[in-house]
């Protein structure tokens, strides 16, 4: 199965916790990450009717196309966010749609 994501990738941001000083902490996912994962869920649901079978290991290949930073002199820029954070956003959005859980993805190939 091949799925093309027609919008720019967004790296998974860490959950934020507020209200610690008041004694009522609240944790939330940043809005940009939440919106990106929701867009991915809609796309994945339109491409896959049901998750792959439980217990069968999957090989997943992901290629991200990102614009080269303007001030980068290297062919392959080494910048943040990390590649793992881009993958994490895609895998979390796909849970329950493409596969039951991303632990089924036994072979993960990723590149930018």
C-alpha positions as CSV (number, residue, x, y, z in Angstrom):
1,X,0.0,0.0,0.0
2,X,1.3,3.4,-0.9
3,X,-0.1,6.6,0.6
4,X,1.0,10.0,-0.6
5,X,0.5,12.8,2.0
6,X,-0.1,16.0,0.0
7,X,0.8,18.5,2.7
8,X,4.0,19.5,4.5
9,X,5.1,17.1,7.3
10,X,4.9,18.3,10.9
11,X,7.1,16.9,13.7
12,X,5.4,15.6,16.8
13,X,5.8,18.2,19.5
14,X,6.1,17.2,23.2
15,X,3.1,17.3,25.3
16,X,2.9,20.6,27.3
17,X,1.9,20.8,31.0
18,X,0.4,24.0,32.5
19,X,-1.0,24.9,35.9
20,X,1.7,23.2,37.9
21,X,2.2,26.3,40.1
22,X,-1.6,26.4,40.9
23,X,-1.8,22.8,41.9
24,X,-4.1,21.8,39.0
25,X,-1.8,20.5,36.2
26,X,-3.2,20.0,32.8
27,X,-1.4,18.3,29.9
28,X,-2.2,19.0,26.3
29,X,-0.8,18.3,22.8
30,X,0.2,21.5,20.9
31,X,-2.4,22.6,18.4
32,X,-0.1,22.3,15.3
33,X,0.6,18.6,16.1
34,X,-3.0,17.9,16.9
35,X,-4.3,19.4,13.7
36,X,-1.6,17.6,11.6
37,X,-2.5,14.2,13.1
38,X,-6.2,14.8,12.5
39,X,-5.5,15.6,8.9
40,X,-3.5,12.4,8.6
41,X,-6.3,10.4,10.3
42,X,-8.8,11.6,7.7
43,X,-6.4,10.8,4.8
44,X,-5.6,7.3,6.2
45,X,-9.3,6.5,6.8
46,X,-10.0,7.4,3.1
47,X,-7.2,5.0,2.0
48,X,-7.7,2.0,4.3
49,X,-11.0,0.4,5.3
50,X,-9.7,-1.6,8.2
51,X,-6.4,-2.0,10.0
52,X,-3.9,-4.7,9.0
53,X,-4.2,-8.0,10.9
54,X,-2.9,-8.2,14.4
55,X,0.2,-10.2,14.9
56,X,1.6,-9.8,11.4
57,X,4.8,-7.7,11.4
58,X,4.8,-4.8,9.0
59,X,7.6,-3.1,7.1
60,X,7.0,0.7,6.8
61,X,8.9,3.0,4.5
62,X,8.5,6.8,4.9
63,X,10.1,9.5,2.9
64,X,9.7,13.1,3.9
65,X,10.3,15.9,1.5
66,X,11.3,19.1,3.3
67,X,12.5,22.4,1.9
68,X,16.2,23.0,2.3
69,X,16.8,25.8,4.9
70,X,17.9,29.0,3.3
71,X,21.1,29.4,5.3
72,X,22.3,25.8,4.9
73,X,25.5,25.2,3.1
74,X,25.4,21.4,3.3
75,X,23.6,19.2,0.9
76,X,22.0,17.3,3.8
77,X,21.1,19.8,6.6
78,X,21.4,18.7,10.1
79,X,18.7,20.6,12.0
80,X,15.8,20.2,14.3
81,X,13.3,18.7,14.5
82,X,14.6,15.2,14.5
83,X,13.5,12.7,11.9
84,X,12.1,10.5,14.7
85,X,9.6,13.3,15.6
86,X,8.3,13.3,12.0
87,X,7.8,9.6,12.1
88,X,6.2,9.6,15.5
89,X,3.5,12.0,14.3
90,X,2.7,9.7,11.3
91,X,2.7,6.5,13.4
92,X,0.5,7.9,16.1
93,X,-2.0,9.2,13.6
94,X,-2.1,5.7,11.9
95,X,-2.7,3.8,15.1
96,X,-6.1,2.1,14.9
97,X,-6.5,3.0,11.2
98,X,-3.6,1.5,9.2
99,X,-2.6,-0.9,12.0
100,X,-3.9,-1.7,15.5
101,X,-0.7,-0.4,17.1
102,X,2.6,0.8,15.8
103,X,4.4,-2.0,17.7
104,X,3.4,-4.1,14.7
105,X,5.9,-2.1,12.6
106,X,8.9,-4.4,12.9
107,X,10.9,-2.8,10.1
108,X,10.9,0.9,9.9
109,X,12.8,2.6,7.0
110,X,12.8,6.4,7.1
111,X,14.6,9.1,5.2
112,X,14.4,12.8,4.5
